[in-house]
Amino acid sequence: MYKSFYKLREKPFSLLPDPGFLYMSRNHRMALAMLEYGFMNQAGFTVITGEIGSGKTTLIRRLLDQIENNENYKVGLVSNTHRSFGELLQWILLAFRLEYRGKEKVELYQTLSEFLLREYDLGHRTILIIDEAQNLDIESLEQLRMLSNINAGKDQILQLMLIGQPGLRDMLRQPELEQFAQRIAVDFHLRPLDLQSTSDYIRHRLTVAGGDPDLFDAAACVSVYYYTRGVPRLINVLCDTALVCGYADQKSRIDADLIHDVVRDRSVGGILPVWEGDPEERSVVLEMHAAKNKNQGGGAE
């Protein structure tokens, strides 16, 4: 609807995890580097955590894109981690395209073990990625630890990557999981974007979509950061809605007042999960940004 009005090739703030739009903040670069390190160095367990909507799944998609056509890697991705979805071992076999129907636990374990050893004999690396791992219970995590014991001589033939919300870190600190925690070779927590990175993120996604990187003015970017606290998914929701409203009002640029109006209108029903905060604090933040920006001769912070 607004794409032609703002001369965009595609929607810049889609909620789908598209690696083509991934903005590599310093924090995201570190997280991807940790994933790659764990991947390339055959780390037993790699754990990446972050708040809801911080970009964890998009990082995984970027990593998978990098190895998509490399036949030396066999990667299984499990996203349905809640016990109500069924036995974890069944999901693991499904992720590797192995038969799991009608098998008892021992048979499931045997099928996976034979697969891992067969791939090892062929010179292939096998990696299991568990997304939304905060939904795993202690029993399931202990099951994963036992899977990591499947070895060939001195070589560990299954790498495991756990991606989840901060609750995963809390769970791994429990005394019952001390043996599991000791096997974690790589651990990184993905934090939300800061003010500078939020502005750069907005400009980056507009540029990738073929639009004007300055479509959101500097004060609008500050307001987006203020209301979303730098969480990428919330930034996308707020910016996408602002473009719809900007199109409806035929605004050539998105300003801070429009961002404020979007938050006010969508928060009436409690649907938009942004931080509303104190209007006076918001005004102070905007004034401080405007004064700093003027002293620096313009440009988004």
Short mmCIF file of the C-alpha atoms (twelve columns), coordinates in Angstrom:
data_MODEL
# 
_entry.id   MODEL 
# 
loop_
_atom_site.group_PDB 
_atom_site.id 
_atom_site.type_symbol 
_atom_site.label_atom_id 
_atom_site.label_alt_id 
_atom_site.label_comp_id 
_atom_site.label_asym_id 
_atom_site.label_seq_id 
_atom_site.Cartn_x 
_atom_site.Cartn_y 
_atom_site.Cartn_z 
_atom_site.pdbx_PDB_model_num 
ATOM 1   C CA . MET A 1   0.000  0.000   0.000  1 
ATOM 2   C CA . TYR A 2   2.712  2.478   0.962  1 
ATOM 3   C CA . LYS A 3   5.523  0.964   -1.135 1 
ATOM 4   C CA . SER A 4   4.913  2.968   -4.301 1 
ATOM 5   C CA . PHE A 5   4.254  6.170   -2.344 1 
ATOM 6   C CA . TYR A 6   7.638  5.921   -0.604 1 
ATOM 7   C CA . LYS A 7   9.371  4.390   -3.678 1 
ATOM 8   C CA . LEU A 8   10.190 1.109   -1.936 1 
ATOM 9   C CA . ARG A 9   10.831 -2.172  -3.757 1 
ATOM 10  C CA . GLU A 10  9.592  -4.177  -0.774 1 
ATOM 11  C CA . LYS A 11  8.444  -3.750  2.803  1 
ATOM 12  C CA . PRO A 12  11.464 -2.684  4.865  1 
ATOM 13  C CA . PHE A 13  10.080 -3.696  8.255  1 
ATOM 14  C CA . SER A 14  8.631  -7.155  7.749  1 
ATOM 15  C CA . LEU A 15  8.403  -9.359  10.841 1 
ATOM 16  C CA . LEU A 16  9.697  -12.401 8.942  1 
ATOM 17  C CA . PRO A 17  13.329 -13.372 9.779  1 
ATOM 18  C CA . ASP A 18  14.924 -12.361 6.463  1 
ATOM 19  C CA . PRO A 19  18.759 -12.652 6.478  1 
ATOM 20  C CA . GLY A 20  18.892 -10.201 3.560  1 
ATOM 21  C CA . PHE A 21  17.736 -7.436  5.910  1 
ATOM 22  C CA . LEU A 22  19.987 -8.416  8.806  1 
ATOM 23  C CA . TYR A 23  21.601 -5.331  10.330 1 
ATOM 24  C CA . MET A 24  24.933 -6.257  11.831 1 
ATOM 25  C CA . SER A 25  25.280 -4.129  14.933 1 
ATOM 26  C CA . ARG A 26  28.453 -4.761  16.934 1 
ATOM 27  C CA . ASN A 27  26.434 -7.003  19.235 1 
ATOM 28  C CA . HIS A 28  24.990 -8.968  16.317 1 
ATOM 29  C CA . ARG A 29  28.423 -9.288  14.699 1 
ATOM 30  C CA . MET A 30  29.745 -10.735 17.941 1 
ATOM 31  C CA . ALA A 31  26.832 -13.160 18.197 1 
ATOM 32  C CA . LEU A 32  27.319 -14.339 14.606 1 
ATOM 33  C CA . ALA A 33  31.067 -14.648 15.160 1 
ATOM 34  C CA . MET A 34  30.387 -16.812 18.223 1 
ATOM 35  C CA . LEU A 35  28.024 -19.007 16.221 1 
ATOM 36  C CA . GLU A 36  30.584 -19.351 13.440 1 
ATOM 37  C CA . TYR A 37  33.345 -20.099 15.945 1 
ATOM 38  C CA . GLY A 38  31.310 -22.818 17.600 1 
ATOM 39  C CA . PHE A 39  30.368 -24.134 14.188 1 
ATOM 40  C CA . MET A 40  33.860 -24.241 12.682 1 
ATOM 41  C CA . ASN A 41  35.686 -25.427 15.815 1 
ATOM 42  C CA . GLN A 42  33.355 -28.301 16.608 1 
ATOM 43  C CA . ALA A 43  32.326 -26.887 19.971 1 
ATOM 44  C CA . GLY A 44  30.220 -29.371 21.914 1 
ATOM 45  C CA . PHE A 45  27.575 -26.865 23.001 1 
ATOM 46  C CA . THR A 46  27.021 -23.307 21.773 1 
ATOM 47  C CA . VAL A 47  24.416 -21.200 23.602 1 
ATOM 48  C CA . ILE A 48  23.073 -17.907 22.237 1 
ATOM 49  C CA . THR A 49  20.396 -16.070 24.211 1 
ATOM 50  C CA . GLY A 50  18.539 -12.804 23.771 1 
ATOM 51  C CA . GLU A 51  15.281 -11.031 24.484 1 
ATOM 52  C CA . ILE A 52  12.143 -11.762 22.440 1 
ATOM 53  C CA . GLY A 53  12.518 -10.171 19.019 1 
ATOM 54  C CA . SER A 54  16.250 -9.413  19.355 1 
ATOM 55  C CA . GLY A 55  17.162 -11.136 16.068 1 
ATOM 56  C CA . LYS A 56  18.301 -14.595 17.208 1 
ATOM 57  C CA . THR A 57  16.384 -16.538 14.555 1 
ATOM 58  C CA . THR A 58  17.564 -14.197 11.799 1 
ATOM 59  C CA . LEU A 59  21.172 -14.868 12.823 1 
ATOM 60  C CA . ILE A 60  20.521 -18.599 12.568 1 
ATOM 61  C CA . ARG A 61  19.054 -18.103 9.083  1 
ATOM 62  C CA . ARG A 62  22.176 -16.171 8.069  1 
ATOM 63  C CA . LEU A 63  24.384 -18.993 9.342  1 
ATOM 64  C CA . LEU A 64  22.331 -21.607 7.489  1 
ATOM 65  C CA . ASP A 65  22.479 -19.554 4.276  1 
ATOM 66  C CA . GLN A 66  26.284 -19.585 4.479  1 
ATOM 67  C CA . ILE A 67  26.439 -23.381 4.442  1 
ATOM 68  C CA . GLU A 68  23.326 -24.148 2.400  1 
ATOM 69  C CA . ASN A 69  25.162 -25.757 -0.528 1 
ATOM 70  C CA . ASN A 70  28.007 -27.355 1.436  1 
ATOM 71  C CA . GLU A 71  27.467 -31.116 1.395  1 
ATOM 72  C CA . ASN A 72  30.047 -31.633 4.138  1 
ATOM 73  C CA . TYR A 73  27.606 -30.315 6.747  1 
ATOM 74  C CA . LYS A 74  24.434 -32.034 7.903  1 
ATOM 75  C CA . VAL A 75  22.297 -29.575 9.853  1 
ATOM 76  C CA . GLY A 76  19.088 -30.299 11.720 1 
ATOM 77  C CA . LEU A 77  16.892 -27.454 13.022 1 
ATOM 78  C CA . VAL A 78  14.312 -28.022 15.757 1 
ATOM 79  C CA . SER A 79  11.925 -25.196 16.661 1 
ATOM 80  C CA . ASN A 80  9.090  -27.129 18.336 1 
ATOM 81  C CA . THR A 81  10.652 -27.580 21.750 1 
ATOM 82  C CA . HIS A 82  7.658  -27.571 24.091 1 
ATOM 83  C CA . ARG A 83  6.783  -30.930 25.651 1 
ATOM 84  C CA . SER A 84  3.192  -30.592 24.425 1 
ATOM 85  C CA . PHE A 85  4.512  -30.952 20.840 1 
ATOM 86  C CA . GLY A 86  5.837  -34.448 21.531 1 
ATOM 87  C CA . GLU A 87  9.051  -36.363 22.199 1 
ATOM 88  C CA . LEU A 88  12.222 -34.328 21.584 1 
ATOM 89  C CA . LEU A 89  14.044 -37.280 20.003 1 
ATOM 90  C CA . GLN A 90  11.279 -37.597 17.429 1 
ATOM 91  C CA . TRP A 91  11.699 -33.955 16.444 1 
ATOM 92  C CA . ILE A 92  15.467 -34.414 16.199 1 
ATOM 93  C CA . LEU A 93  15.071 -37.383 13.854 1 
ATOM 94  C CA . LEU A 94  12.552 -35.439 11.785 1 
ATOM 95  C CA . ALA A 95  15.022 -32.538 11.538 1 
ATOM 96  C CA . PHE A 96  17.569 -34.914 9.990  1 
ATOM 97  C CA . ARG A 97  14.901 -36.544 7.768  1 
ATOM 98  C CA . LEU A 98  15.121 -39.843 9.612  1 
ATOM 99  C CA . GLU A 99  12.207 -42.201 10.245 1 
ATOM 100 C CA . TYR A 100 10.758 -41.735 13.732 1 
ATOM 101 C CA . ARG A 101 7.198  -43.081 13.540 1 
ATOM 102 C CA . GLY A 102 6.240  -45.962 15.800 1 
ATOM 103 C CA . LYS A 103 9.629  -46.212 17.514 1 
ATOM 104 C CA . GLU A 104 10.324 -46.506 21.219 1 
ATOM 105 C CA . LYS A 105 12.939 -44.269 22.873 1 
ATOM 106 C CA . VAL A 106 15.707 -46.855 22.601 1 
ATOM 107 C CA . GLU A 107 14.987 -47.295 18.887 1 
ATOM 108 C CA . LEU A 108 14.956 -43.526 18.353 1 
ATOM 109 C CA . TYR A 109 18.331 -43.236 20.072 1 
ATOM 110 C CA . GLN A 110 19.745 -46.112 18.039 1 
ATOM 111 C CA . THR A 111 18.512 -44.583 14.764 1 
ATOM 112 C CA . LEU A 112 20.166 -41.271 15.593 1 
ATOM 113 C CA . SER A 113 23.422 -42.913 16.748 1 
ATOM 114 C CA . GLU A 114 23.700 -44.956 13.545 1 
ATOM 115 C CA . PHE A 115 23.042 -41.839 11.472 1 
ATOM 116 C CA . LEU A 116 25.710 -39.805 13.289 1 
ATOM 117 C CA . LEU A 117 28.335 -42.536 12.959 1 
ATOM 118 C CA . ARG A 118 27.483 -43.040 9.285  1 
ATOM 119 C CA . GLU A 119 27.874 -39.336 8.550  1 
ATOM 120 C CA . TYR A 120 31.148 -39.261 10.493 1 
ATOM 121 C CA . ASP A 121 32.492 -42.142 8.404  1 
ATOM 122 C CA . LEU A 122 31.606 -40.145 5.278  1 
ATOM 123 C CA . GLY A 123 33.590 -37.166 6.575  1 
ATOM 124 C CA . HIS A 124 30.491 -35.065 7.276  1 
ATOM 125 C CA . ARG A 125 29.965 -32.686 10.231 1 
ATOM 126 C CA . THR A 126 26.592 -32.993 11.975 1 
ATOM 127 C CA . ILE A 127 25.090 -29.989 13.765 1 
ATOM 128 C CA . LEU A 128 21.814 -29.862 15.673 1 
ATOM 129 C CA . ILE A 129 20.294 -26.411 16.249 1 
ATOM 130 C CA . ILE A 130 17.564 -26.069 18.881 1 
ATOM 131 C CA . ASP A 131 15.641 -22.804 18.513 1 
ATOM 132 C CA . GLU A 132 13.319 -21.541 21.279 1 
ATOM 133 C CA . ALA A 133 15.395 -23.678 23.650 1 
ATOM 134 C CA . GLN A 134 14.035 -21.855 26.708 1 
ATOM 135 C CA . ASN A 135 10.993 -24.165 26.396 1 
ATOM 136 C CA . LEU A 136 13.091 -27.252 27.127 1 
ATOM 137 C CA . ASP A 137 12.792 -28.755 30.590 1 
ATOM 138 C CA . ILE A 138 15.632 -30.173 32.664 1 
ATOM 139 C CA . GLU A 139 14.914 -33.710 31.478 1 
ATOM 140 C CA . SER A 140 15.166 -32.663 27.814 1 
ATOM 141 C CA . LEU A 141 18.408 -30.758 28.396 1 
ATOM 142 C CA . GLU A 142 19.870 -33.793 30.143 1 
ATOM 143 C CA . GLN A 143 18.792 -35.852 27.137 1 
ATOM 144 C CA . LEU A 144 20.750 -33.511 24.871 1 
ATOM 145 C CA . ARG A 145 23.798 -33.872 27.120 1 
ATOM 146 C CA . MET A 146 23.582 -37.625 26.746 1 
ATOM 147 C CA . LEU A 147 23.396 -37.271 22.956 1 
ATOM 148 C CA . SER A 148 26.636 -35.293 23.085 1 
ATOM 149 C CA . ASN A 149 28.284 -38.431 24.503 1 
ATOM 150 C CA . ILE A 150 27.972 -40.178 21.144 1 
ATOM 151 C CA . ASN A 151 31.625 -40.099 20.100 1 
ATOM 152 C CA . ALA A 152 33.945 -41.755 17.608 1 
ATOM 153 C CA . GLY A 153 37.262 -42.225 19.355 1 
ATOM 154 C CA . LYS A 154 38.414 -38.774 20.460 1 
ATOM 155 C CA . ASP A 155 36.089 -36.956 18.060 1 
ATOM 156 C CA . GLN A 156 32.738 -35.505 19.111 1 
ATOM 157 C CA . ILE A 157 30.436 -36.255 16.197 1 
ATOM 158 C CA . LEU A 158 27.424 -34.145 17.147 1 
ATOM 159 C CA . GLN A 159 27.555 -30.386 17.723 1 
ATOM 160 C CA . LEU A 160 24.644 -28.747 19.486 1 
ATOM 161 C CA . MET A 161 23.564 -25.107 19.289 1 
ATOM 162 C CA . LEU A 162 20.908 -23.823 21.696 1 
ATOM 163 C CA . ILE A 163 19.161 -20.559 20.859 1 
ATOM 164 C CA . GLY A 164 16.708 -19.101 23.337 1 
ATOM 165 C CA . GLN A 165 15.355 -16.336 25.519 1 
ATOM 166 C CA . PRO A 166 17.049 -15.234 28.776 1 
ATOM 167 C CA . GLY A 167 15.152 -17.919 30.693 1 
ATOM 168 C CA . LEU A 168 17.468 -20.467 29.088 1 
ATOM 169 C CA . ARG A 169 20.469 -18.914 30.848 1 
ATOM 170 C CA . ASP A 170 18.626 -19.022 34.167 1 
ATOM 171 C CA . MET A 171 17.793 -22.686 33.665 1 
ATOM 172 C CA . LEU A 172 21.364 -23.615 32.772 1 
ATOM 173 C CA . ARG A 173 22.551 -22.090 36.067 1 
ATOM 174 C CA . GLN A 174 20.520 -24.584 38.092 1 
ATOM 175 C CA . PRO A 175 22.565 -27.092 40.125 1 
ATOM 176 C CA . GLU A 176 20.885 -30.031 38.358 1 
ATOM 177 C CA . LEU A 177 22.442 -28.912 35.069 1 
ATOM 178 C CA . GLU A 178 25.999 -28.351 36.278 1 
ATOM 179 C CA . GLN A 179 27.356 -31.132 34.052 1 
ATOM 180 C CA . PHE A 180 25.552 -29.617 31.067 1 
ATOM 181 C CA . ALA A 181 26.843 -26.107 31.800 1 
ATOM 182 C CA . GLN A 182 30.426 -27.385 31.988 1 
ATOM 183 C CA . ARG A 183 30.169 -28.571 28.382 1 
ATOM 184 C CA . ILE A 184 29.168 -25.177 26.998 1 
ATOM 185 C CA . ALA A 185 32.134 -23.985 24.946 1 
ATOM 186 C CA . VAL A 186 30.535 -20.823 23.510 1 
ATOM 187 C CA . ASP A 187 28.039 -18.589 25.326 1 
ATOM 188 C CA . PHE A 188 26.770 -15.166 24.221 1 
ATOM 189 C CA . HIS A 189 23.841 -12.939 25.156 1 
ATOM 190 C CA . LEU A 190 22.355 -10.757 22.405 1 
ATOM 191 C CA . ARG A 191 21.367 -7.374  23.826 1 
ATOM 192 C CA . PRO A 192 18.897 -4.865  22.304 1 
ATOM 193 C CA . LEU A 193 20.201 -2.071  20.072 1 
ATOM 194 C CA . ASP A 194 21.367 1.227   21.531 1 
ATOM 195 C CA . LEU A 195 20.211 4.608   20.215 1 
ATOM 196 C CA . GLN A 196 22.894 4.893   17.532 1 
ATOM 197 C CA . SER A 197 22.318 1.341   16.338 1 
ATOM 198 C CA . THR A 198 18.546 1.845   16.270 1 
ATOM 199 C CA . SER A 199 18.943 4.815   13.915 1 
ATOM 200 C CA . ASP A 200 21.411 2.878   11.776 1 
ATOM 201 C CA . TYR A 201 19.079 -0.141  11.778 1 
ATOM 202 C CA . ILE A 202 16.179 1.920   10.434 1 
ATOM 203 C CA . ARG A 203 18.340 3.507   7.740  1 
ATOM 204 C CA . HIS A 204 19.815 0.125   6.792  1 
ATOM 205 C CA . ARG A 205 16.460 -1.556  6.274  1 
ATOM 206 C CA . LEU A 206 15.127 1.382   4.266  1 
ATOM 207 C CA . THR A 207 18.213 1.255   2.047  1 
ATOM 208 C CA . VAL A 208 17.944 -2.521  1.486  1 
ATOM 209 C CA . ALA A 209 14.281 -2.026  0.526  1 
ATOM 210 C CA . GLY A 210 15.341 0.526   -2.098 1 
ATOM 211 C CA . GLY A 211 14.045 3.577   -0.266 1 
ATOM 212 C CA . ASP A 212 15.358 6.841   1.126  1 
ATOM 213 C CA . PRO A 213 17.497 6.092   4.215  1 
ATOM 214 C CA . ASP A 214 16.438 9.450   5.664  1 
ATOM 215 C CA . LEU A 215 12.708 8.723   5.359  1 
ATOM 216 C CA . PHE A 216 12.554 8.676   9.172  1 
ATOM 217 C CA . ASP A 217 14.052 11.928  10.433 1 
ATOM 218 C CA . ALA A 218 16.517 11.968  13.343 1 
ATOM 219 C CA . ALA A 219 13.909 12.796  15.982 1 
ATOM 220 C CA . ALA A 220 11.661 10.003  14.705 1 
ATOM 221 C CA . CYS A 221 14.524 7.529   15.149 1 
ATOM 222 C CA . VAL A 222 15.040 8.755   18.710 1 
ATOM 223 C CA . SER A 223 11.326 8.280   19.394 1 
ATOM 224 C CA . VAL A 224 11.384 4.767   17.932 1 
ATOM 225 C CA . TYR A 225 14.280 3.885   20.215 1 
ATOM 226 C CA . TYR A 226 12.531 5.459   23.194 1 
ATOM 227 C CA . TYR A 227 9.359  3.433   22.712 1 
ATOM 228 C CA . THR A 228 10.946 0.110   21.680 1 
ATOM 229 C CA . ARG A 229 14.074 0.187   23.844 1 
ATOM 230 C CA . GLY A 230 15.999 -1.041  20.808 1 
ATOM 231 C CA . VAL A 231 14.261 -4.413  20.353 1 
ATOM 232 C CA . PRO A 232 14.386 -5.101  16.569 1 
ATOM 233 C CA . ARG A 233 10.991 -6.791  16.316 1 
ATOM 234 C CA . LEU A 234 9.280  -3.900  18.096 1 
ATOM 235 C CA . ILE A 235 11.174 -1.448  15.887 1 
ATOM 236 C CA . ASN A 236 9.761  -3.258  12.848 1 
ATOM 237 C CA . VAL A 237 6.207  -3.203  14.184 1 
ATOM 238 C CA . LEU A 238 6.358  0.486   15.060 1 
ATOM 239 C CA . CYS A 239 8.097  1.600   11.852 1 
ATOM 240 C CA . ASP A 240 5.810  -0.428  9.604  1 
ATOM 241 C CA . THR A 241 2.736  1.071   11.262 1 
ATOM 242 C CA . ALA A 242 4.269  4.548   10.972 1 
ATOM 243 C CA . LEU A 243 4.677  4.059   7.215  1 
ATOM 244 C CA . VAL A 244 1.038  3.039   6.894  1 
ATOM 245 C CA . CYS A 245 -0.056 6.122   8.852  1 
ATOM 246 C CA . GLY A 246 2.394  8.335   6.965  1 
ATOM 247 C CA . TYR A 247 0.920  7.127   3.677  1 
ATOM 248 C CA . ALA A 248 -2.628 7.772   4.947  1 
ATOM 249 C CA . ASP A 249 -1.629 11.336  5.883  1 
ATOM 250 C CA . GLN A 250 0.414  11.742  2.658  1 
ATOM 251 C CA . LYS A 251 3.520  12.649  4.673  1 
ATOM 252 C CA . SER A 252 6.733  12.695  2.656  1 
ATOM 253 C CA . ARG A 253 8.818  12.018  5.799  1 
ATOM 254 C CA . ILE A 254 8.164  10.296  9.110  1 
ATOM 255 C CA . ASP A 255 8.673  12.589  12.098 1 
ATOM 256 C CA . ALA A 256 8.607  12.173  15.866 1 
ATOM 257 C CA . ASP A 257 5.022  13.427  16.189 1 
ATOM 258 C CA . LEU A 258 3.802  10.683  13.880 1 
ATOM 259 C CA . ILE A 259 5.669  8.039   15.905 1 
ATOM 260 C CA . HIS A 260 4.087  9.407   19.076 1 
ATOM 261 C CA . ASP A 261 0.610  9.339   17.471 1 
ATOM 262 C CA . VAL A 262 1.067  5.731   16.363 1 
ATOM 263 C CA . VAL A 263 2.025  4.648   19.864 1 
ATOM 264 C CA . ARG A 264 -0.846 6.593   21.405 1 
ATOM 265 C CA . ASP A 265 -3.437 5.206   18.980 1 
ATOM 266 C CA . ARG A 266 -2.272 1.590   19.071 1 
ATOM 267 C CA . SER A 267 -1.693 1.527   22.805 1 
ATOM 268 C CA . VAL A 268 -5.294 2.457   23.569 1 
ATOM 269 C CA . GLY A 269 -6.281 -1.186  23.202 1 
ATOM 270 C CA . GLY A 270 -3.050 -2.439  24.726 1 
ATOM 271 C CA . ILE A 271 -2.043 -4.225  21.507 1 
ATOM 272 C CA . LEU A 272 1.275  -2.581  20.638 1 
ATOM 273 C CA . PRO A 273 3.787  -3.924  23.223 1 
ATOM 274 C CA . VAL A 274 5.972  -0.842  23.463 1 
ATOM 275 C CA . TRP A 275 7.222  1.070   26.462 1 
ATOM 276 C CA . GLU A 276 5.042  4.170   26.774 1 
ATOM 277 C CA . GLY A 277 7.042  5.753   29.563 1 
ATOM 278 C CA . ASP A 278 6.684  9.311   30.779 1 
ATOM 279 C CA . PRO A 279 5.754  11.962  28.131 1 
ATOM 280 C CA . GLU A 280 7.903  14.520  29.965 1 
ATOM 281 C CA . GLU A 281 10.899 12.190  29.832 1 
ATOM 282 C CA . ARG A 282 10.269 11.691  26.118 1 
ATOM 283 C CA . SER A 283 10.302 15.465  25.570 1 
ATOM 284 C CA . VAL A 284 13.563 15.808  27.483 1 
ATOM 285 C CA . VAL A 285 15.172 13.017  25.434 1 
ATOM 286 C CA . LEU A 286 14.073 14.632  22.172 1 
ATOM 287 C CA . GLU A 287 15.314 18.069  23.253 1 
ATOM 288 C CA . MET A 288 18.702 16.676  24.314 1 
ATOM 289 C CA . HIS A 289 19.031 14.850  21.012 1 
ATOM 290 C CA . ALA A 290 18.057 17.956  19.014 1 
ATOM 291 C CA . ALA A 291 20.631 20.094  20.858 1 
ATOM 292 C CA . LYS A 292 23.398 17.494  20.424 1 
ATOM 293 C CA . ASN A 293 22.507 16.996  16.765 1 
ATOM 294 C CA . LYS A 294 22.633 20.760  16.160 1 
ATOM 295 C CA . ASN A 295 26.050 21.032  17.806 1 
ATOM 296 C CA . GLN A 296 27.360 18.197  15.617 1 
ATOM 297 C CA . GLY A 297 26.061 19.810  12.455 1 
ATOM 298 C CA . GLY A 298 23.122 17.487  11.772 1 
ATOM 299 C CA . GLY A 299 22.840 13.793  10.981 1 
ATOM 300 C CA . ALA A 300 21.107 10.935  12.757 1 
ATOM 301 C CA . GLU A 301 22.559 9.789   16.047 1 
# 
